[in-house]
Amino acid sequence: MEPALASLGSLYERSIVESGKEPEFLFFVSFLVSFGFIRSSAHMIRAQVRWWPGNVEVGGTHVHHLVWGILLLLTCGYVAVSFQPESPGAELVAIGFGIGTGLALDEFALWLTLRDVYWEQEGRRSIDAVIVVAAVAGLMLIGFRAWIDLADGVRSEVFHLVGWTTLVTMISVAVNLLKGKYGVAAAGLVIGPVAWVGALRLARPGSPWSRRYSGERRARAEARFDPGG
């Protein structure tokens, strides 16, 4: 267990801390955690779980959690712009901003409709907004350079695959020619799998390849290619 944790710690240090992406990472994680927490909380409140705290109300008015999210976003944004804190302040601001984003976006549908549609079909827009933001944040966290490297790696693997496929096809075509299956060989030049299958099956009697056959194998080949069969 300890070696695995040490390896993860080393990976975090190299990929996140040394690359200067720790605030972005903390924002991303806190955003996802806060969204998951508040969405779970809403479900438990709706299910009337007795031990779970209910909605926050002030003077009989339900205070939606997007209010707390917006206040947190405003506070963190002001601190970041006005004070430009260094570590660990920058990391704390990133965490707060991520929590605020999760709380606010969980009720994104209310922004658009100005109605409490959390449990209605229109409420799906909140989840859509969270998915979009999470995808963008994840892309920015990984970095465009990583995606370019990934694309280069995929392209290289595709070229290798095409090369090996062509080699196997050409060998299969040659085997089909030796087996006397000229039509299969010609078709295999266009559709590779035809040549592959033909190369695995029995040779036509009288072909150079069939000279290797004896006994039952020769009898099977003759029975298969017998015109009168």
Buried (B, 14 or more C-beta within 10 A) or exposed (E): EEEEEEEEEEEEEEBBEEEEBBBBBBBBBBBBBBBEBBBEBBEBEEEEEEEEEEEEEEEEEEEBBBBBBBEBBEBBBEBBEEEEEEEEEBBBBBBBBBBBBBBBBBBBBBBEEEEEBBEEEBBEBBBEBBEEBBEEBEEEBBBEEEEEEEEEEEEEEEEEEEEEEEEBBBEBBBBBBBBBBEEBBBBBBEEBEBBBEBBEEBBBBEBEBBEEBEEEEBEEBBEEBEEEE
